[in-house]
Amino acid sequence: MGSAHEIEYKIYGEDMQFVEIELDNNESVIAEAGSLMMMEDGIRMETIFGDGSGKSGNGLVGKLFGAGKRLLTGESLFMTVFTHEKEGKSHVSFAAPYPGKVIPLNLSNYGGKIICQKDAFLCAAKGVSIGIALQKKLGKGFFGGEGFIMQKLEGDGLAFIHAGGAIIEKEIAVGESLRIDTGCLVAMTKTIDYNIEFVGGIKTAMFGGEGLFFTTLRGPGKVWIQSLPFSRLASRVFAAASGDKGEGSILGSIGNLFD
């Protein structure tokens, strides 16, 4: 696999951000279907199987395999490539699907690989490979909350992920660990050890309103954490719309019996 295209970018906005990619002649960027905001003249849009990186092979079987992996993450079989075909420069912009931040990641600065939540990827320079990262233990899949399968972004180019609410970037040293709500994990470097652990204590698990499991991250490495996972936002909106007064705890479900 060759080097990824060298692209330039600018991020606009505060709480509802979008990223503007500047493309030179014959430069391309790949993006999730539906993330396009706007594009200027001279840019051709093409729908392809997989990510177009060629990592799974250039033949039909390789393309089908690369596209099929995306089904496991709940994403579409297809991605969209935007290529600037005229002289000079042109711009294409992509917007995050919900309030939060767009995070630029130069993969060459992180050993060529980042693991992220399966719905975090927004766009990347063509040549970046978007695959799946199967967790080693089945318990992570059954109890992880945000899904058994995470995405992996590989290559030496720029990739952009999005996250909800405020974003914090933390460095975890050797021997250190950090426990977070499962949905708050956005991305991590490949050196982070990731596991799902039981909260402990039946009263805490049943009445705490925080779920039965949390994510334990062990260093060394870097992690990106979001304050507002989309799953949490969606559950609160649904609870408000349905009249749930329990704020997500088991007491709310019991209280509904008396409404």
N, C-alpha and C positions, 0 to 999 in steps of 0.2 A: 504494500500500500504506500503510495507516494505521500508527500507532504500536503497538508491542508492548504487551501487558498488563504492568502494573507489579506484580511479585510480590516477596515477601520469602522468605528462605530461611535455613536453618541446616544446617551440615555436621557430621555425627557420625562418630566413629571415628578411628583412627589409620592402620592398614594396610589395613583393609577398610572403606572409607568409604561412606556414603550421604548423600544430600541430602534434607532435608525442606522442601517448598515450602508456604508459607502462602498460601491463596487467599481473597480476599474474594468477595462475591456477584458472579456472572457473570464472574469471572476464570478463565482457562484456562492450562494448560501442556501442551505437546506432548512426546512421549517416544518413544524407540525401542520397538518391540514387545518384550516380555519383560523390560523394565527395572523394572517396578513392583515395589515392596517391600510397601507397605501404603497404605491410604487410609481416611479417616474418613467418617462419614455426610455426606450432602448432596452428594457428588461423583459426577457422571455420567461414565462412561467410554464413548468413542465411537471406533470405528475409521474412519479416513479415508484417501483417496488423498493421497499427497504430504504436505506439511507444513501445509496449511490456510492458508497466508499469502496466497494469491490472487495471488502474483507472476507465475505463469504464465498467469493468466486464470481467471475464474470459471466458464467454460463447460466442457462435457464434454471437449473437446479439450485445453483448458488443464490440466485436472486430470489427464488421462491423460499429458500431456507431463511435468508435474511429478512424477508418480509414476514414470514410466518412467525419468527421470534417476536415480532412486535405484537402479534395477537395475544401472546402470553402476558404482556404488560397492560392489556386492555386498550391498546392504541389501534389505529387504522393500519391496514396492510400497506397503505401508500403514504409517501411523503411528497413534498413539493420542492422543486429546485428552481431558484430564481437566478438567471444568468444575464449579465450585462453584455449585450452583443454589439453595441456601437462604440465609437471612439469617445474618449473623455471619461467622465465619471457620472454615475447615476446612483440613486438612493432608493432603498426599499425598507419599509418599517414594519415591525411586528409588535403586537400588543399583548400584554399579559391578560388572561381570561378573568381575573378577579383582583380586587384591591391588594396591593403588595409591592414588592420590589423585583426588579430584573437584576440578576447577578451575572456579571461577565467573568468567565473563567478561561484563562489561557492554560490549556491542558499541559503544555510543555513545562509549566512551572510546578506541576503536581505529579511528576513522574509519568505523564501521558495517560492518566486514567482517573476518573472521578465516578463515584457511585452516588446516585441520586434517587429520590422518590420517583415512582413510575409516571407521575403526571407533571413532573417539574420541568422537563425539557421544553424549551421554546424554539430555539434555532441555533445554527452553528455554521461555521465555514465548511464548504464542501470538502470532503476528505476526512472529516470527523466521523467515526463509527458510533452508531447508537445501537447498543445491544442489550442483553439481559444479564442480570447478576443474580443467579440462584443462591439462596442462603443455604448453608451447610446443614442446618438443623430444621427438621420439619416443624418444631415448636414455633420457630420464628414465623412460619407461614400461617399456622393455625391461629396464633395469638398476637400477631404483629399489629393488627388493627388497620394498618395502611397497605397491607398486601404482602404476600409471600415473595413476590418477585420485584426487584428493584432494577432500575436502568443503570447501564454503565456507558460512559462517554469516553472514547479512546481516540488518541491521535496527538497531533502537535499544534492544533489550531485553536481558534477561539470558539467557545460554546457559551450559550446564554440559557440560564435557568431562571424560573420565577418562583416566588414564594409569597405567602400571605402575611400581612401586618408588618411589624418591624423585624429586621434580620440582624442576627449577631453571628460573628465569625469567631470561633474559639479554637485555640491551640491546646491540645491535650498532650502532656508530656509522657514520657515512658513511666509506667507504673501508676499513672493517674487514671481515674475513671470519671464518667459523668453520666448521671441518670436523667432521662428526659421523657416527656410524654411522647409516645410513638409517632403521632402525627406531626410533631414539631420538628422532627428530623427532615432536613431538606437535602443535604448532600454531605459527603465525607470523602477524604482521600483514601486510597486503596490500603494504606497501612493501618487504618482504624479497625479494631476488632469489635464486631457488632453482635449483640445478643438481646433476646427478649427474656425478661425475668418477671416472676410473680411478685405482686405488690407485697403480699404477706399480711397476715392478720385478717380474719374473716370480717370483722366490723369495718376495717378500712376498705376492704375490697367491695363489700356490699353497699355501704352507706357513704363512702367518700366522694362518689360522683366522678372519680378520675379514671375509672376502668380497673380491670384486674391485672394489667400488665404494663410495664414500662420498658423503655429501651436503655440498655447499658452500653456505653461506648468506652473503649479502653485505648489509650494511646500506645505509641506516639502517632500524631497526625492532626489534621485540621477538620473541623466540622462546621457546617452552616445550619443555623437553627432559626425557625420562624415562630413568631408569636401567635399567629392566627392561621392554623391549618384550614384548608377549605372544608374538610369534613366537619370540623367544629363549627365553622360559620354556618354551613348548611343545616346542621342539626339544631342550632339555636333559632335559625329562621323558621324551620319546620315546627319547632316546639312553640314558638310564638304564634304561628299561624293556626296551630291546632289547639291552642289554649293550654299547653303544658306549663304548669307553674313550678315544676320541680327542678328546673335548670339542669336536666340531664341525669340526676341521681335516681336511685331506686325509689326514694320517697316520692318523687314526682309521679311515677307509675302507680304507686299505692294511692296517692292523693286523687288520681283520676277516677278511681273507683267510687269516690264519694261525690264527684261533680254531678 
